[in-house]
Amino acid sequence: MNNNNAIDAHIHLDMYSETEAQKIVSELDQSQVEALIAVSRHLASCLATERLSLQAPNQVYAAYGFHPEQEIPHEADLQELLKWISERASAMVAVGEIGLPYYRRLEAEERGEQLDYTPYVQLFERFLELAAKLEKPVVLHAVYEDADIVCDLLEKHGISKAHFHWFKGSPQTVQRMIQAGYYISITPDVLYEEEIRELVRNYPLELLMVETDGPWPFEGIFAGQMTHPRMIHKVIEQISLLHAVESDIVAEKILHNTKLFYNLFTLG
């Protein structure tokens, strides 16, 4: 394990059982994990994330949003969620997770159906408008060709602080994102997915963070294990190998990146 502390920049803490979530938080210090960025999927998820962040205010930092890989909410429910988030602007670090439903679209196409993207784009823009108004960073679910649509919309709404979690995309999109100064976070699949390893080689260290996207499970040396924030140390080791930079320097840089992006310099 690396001697440096680290931050898990993207975890669905509310998707673990209450016991698992509390155990994860209680083990952060011994796991040399300084903090978690806990993202949300809908109002009930936001409420659960808020409760977890209040239980561990110096370790769990909340982001509130609406995950795109689900049905479009009714307007009244959306209004309620947007209002709820607005009222907690000072207590949250970002708007997220938001984005576009790439995998939902693929599933529809496999069934021979066409998913209408227009309402999803409109929904996404409502959250971008909110983020711009609240002056908050955004946490993004946007991969492959969806990332280009998202880049266009970030520019349209004047949002420069964008974190693409578990990103995958074309070399052209990668270059566009680097030029815009957008951050990406790397998951434990960097240990065994060549696509992710190649992405890490090509993305500047200054724009990298690490994440688990827990409780999403991983393969390789993590097969059969409950996803835990301590896994990010192995991710950092891989990044250091792929960038040919000492592990301690990489750990320090990634920690700095995450604190800078999420404005966490009040942390020790």
N, C-alpha and C positions, 0 to 999 in steps of 0.2 A: 504494500500500500504506500502511496505517496505520502511524504511527510507534511505536505501542504494541505491546508483546508481547501474545500471546493464548495460550489453551490450547484444543486440540481435545478437547472433553469426551466424545467417543464415536467410537472408531475400532476396526475389526477388523484390527489390525496383522498378526495371524497369518494372515489370508486373502490377504495380498500374497505374492508370491514372496519368498524369502529376500533376494535381491538388491534387489528393490523396497523391502522393509521397511528394510533397512540404508541404502539411499540416502535414503529419507524421513527417517530419524533423523539422518543425517549433514547433511541440509539444513535442519534445524529452526532453527538459529541464524540463518542467512542469510534464512530465511523469516519471522523474527521470531515464531516459535512457541516458547513457553517449555516446553511439555510436552504429552504426549498421555495421555488416559485410555483404556487399551487393554482392551476388554471381551472376554469369552470365551463360547464356545458349548457346550462339552462338555469331557470330561476331556482329550482330545488337544489341543483348542484351549487349554485352561488351561495345559497343559504348554508349548505354543509361546509363549503370552503371557508365562509366567514366564521363559522363556529370553530373550525379547526385553527384558523389564524388567531382568533381571540384566545384560544387555549395556549398557544405558543407564539406570542406576538413578536419575539425576536428571532424566531426560526422559520415560521411559516408566513410567507408573503403572498397575499391574494391577488389574483387577476380574475376579473368577472367578464363573462361573455356568453356566446351562444355557438356551440359547435355546429359546423355546417352539414355534417353527415347525418342529418335527421330531417323530419318533416318541417316545412316552413310553419312558424307559429302563427296563431290567429293574431290579428292586429291588436286586440285588447291585451292579450298576453305579452305581446312584444312591447307595447307601451308601458305596461307594468314593469317589465324587466329593465327597459331603458331608464325609467324613472328611478327604480331601485338602485341601479348602478350609479346614476348621477348623484344620488344622495350619499354615496359612499366614496366619492372621488378622492377625498383626502386619506382614506384608509386603504386604498388599493394601489398596486404598483403598475398596473396595465389593464387594458381592455383585451380580454382573450379567454378562451380560444375562439377566434373567428376566422372566416375564410370561405372557401368554395368546396362543394361536395364531389371531389374527383372520384372517389371510390364508389359513391352512390351512383354516379353517372355510369361508371364502368359496369356495375351490377345491372343497371337498367338496360344497357346495350347488350349485355349477355342474354337478357331475356327478350331481346328483339324490340325493346322499347326505347323511347327518346326522352331523356329527362330535360324538362324546360329549365334552362339556366337563368332566365330573366328574373324570376322572383328571388333566386339565391344571390344574384348580383345586387339586386335592390336591397335585400336584407343586409348584405355585407356593407353596402354603402351607408346604411343607417348607423351601423356601429363605427364606421370610419368617421362619420360626421360627429358622433358622440366623442370619440377619442380626440379629434381635433379640437372640439369645444372644451373638453376637460384637460387638454394638453397632456395626454397620457400616451405612452408607447403602445404598440399593438403586438399581440402574439398571434401568429398566423399558421393556419392549416392550408397550405397552398403548394402543390407539387406539379411537376412537369408543365404542361401547357397552361394550367390554371395560374401558375406563378406569373406568367406574362400579363394575364388579365389583372392580377392583383397589383403588379408593379404599376400598370397604367392607372389603376384606381388610387394607389398611394400617392402618385404624382398629382392626380386630379384634386385630391383633398389636402394636399400639402403636408403629408405625413412622412417624416424622414426617419423616425425611430421605429423600425420594424424588425421583428424577430421571427424568422421563418423556422419553425421547429421541424425536426426530422425531414429536412428538405431533400428533394431529389429533382433534378432537372437537366436540361440540355446545357452544353458548354456556353452557348450564346446567352441563355438566361442567367447562368452563373456569372458571366462577365458583366451583364447589366446590373445584377444585384451588388456585385463588388463595387462597381463604379458609383452606385447610389449609396454605398455605405451601410447596406442592410446586413444584419447579423443572422447567422444560422447556428443551430445547436446540434451536436452529434450524440447519437445514442450508442448503446453497447453493440449494435450490429456492425460497428466499424471494425470489430474484431474478426468478422467473417464475411462481410459483404463487400466485394470489390468495387461496386458502384459507389459506396459510401467512402471507401478508402481513397478512391480517385478524387472524389469531391474534396476531401480533406487536404489532399496534396495541392489542389488548385485554389483553395480558399485561404485568404490571408489570416494568419494567427490573430491579428488585431480584431477580427470580426467573428471569432469563434466562441461559442459557449458549449457546455455539455449538459446532457439531460438523460432521464430514463424513460419518460412518457409512461411511467408506472401507472397502473399495474400491468401494462402491456408486457407479455412474456418474451424472453429472448432465447436464442439457441446457442450453439457452441458450448463454451465453458459454463454458460448460465442456464443451460437446458434443465428444466424441471424445478428451477428456483423461483421463489417469489421475487419479483423485481423490487430492488431496494436501492435507495440513493447511493449506498457505498459502491455500487457498480461503476459510478462515474470516474473513480480513480483508475480503473482499467482503461476507460475511454481516453483519459488524459495521457496515460502511458502510450497508447497507440498513436495519438496525435503527435506526441513528441518523437516517436519513431518515424512517422510519415513526413514530418517537417525537419527531421534531423536536428532537433533542438533539445537541449537537456530538459529532462522531465520537470525538475524544480522550476525552471524558467517558464515552461509551458503552463504549469499549474498556477503559478503566480499571475501570468498574463491572462489566463482564462478567468480566474477569480476577479481580477481587475476589470476585465471586459463586462462581466455580469453585473458587478456593482455599479459600473458606469452606466450601463444600459438601463438598469432598474432603479438607479438613484439610491443605492444601498450603502453609501459611505458612512452612515451612522453605525454600521456593523463594525465589530472589533477588527 
